[in-house]
Amino acid sequence: MTNTETGEQCWGTGCIDAGNQTLPGGSGSDKPGSSGLYLLSNIDVENCSDAASQRISSAVAWLQDNLPAIDATMSQSNVLMDWPGNSRKNFEDKLHKDLKFECINQKNKCERLWGRTVPILHQQRVALCTDSIDEAAGTDPLDRDALYIHVISHEIGHFVRLNGHASNCSFSDAVGFAAEYAFRGIPYQPGTRGPCSSPSGFDIADKLNSGNMEKPLVSSK
């Protein structure tokens, strides 16, 4: 975003002034919240600060508008799993359906946790430890926005595909990292954080059951 009067520039959802601006893109910015916030029409938040509510809605808006960038990040990486079966369509549909985000910082459930879902019981509810996310991101607005996008896409991935947290990189892990690095505008490279840090790549059992991988060749010997 560029200020046309001063030439000053900023990047990411941190550019948004929650007090008097609406969100760019997404499925609609017509749902007023507290203190003049404008959230996406399909987003509901509970027990979240105004700042966290705006970041959540901004992250979902970015995901709605940037799936092609996530596609490219997945396809360029030999570590991250590509979309299994019809998961991409289901992921996109889920982003536009009603979603409820609850901030659970006060419930003492957030030690070493950023977010959680229980897809079997709730197909719309995402619990977020926003204080933990903010702490992990530090003071850099870009890191904070990227981490919100990562965590939210990861949790929505659990709605789309009921995989657990494998020792290697499962679908939910992959879509989280793909979204984060697509937002940052850089190719994904295995680092030191999380299950997708290994050059060995995705969880083979999850990949084999995904429906988008060729079956292994069987020797005739």
Summary of the structure (lengths in Angstrom):
residues: 221
radius of gyration: 17.9
end to end distance: 61.7
largest distance: 73.4
contacts: 661
relative contact order: 0.14
helix: 43%
strand: 10%
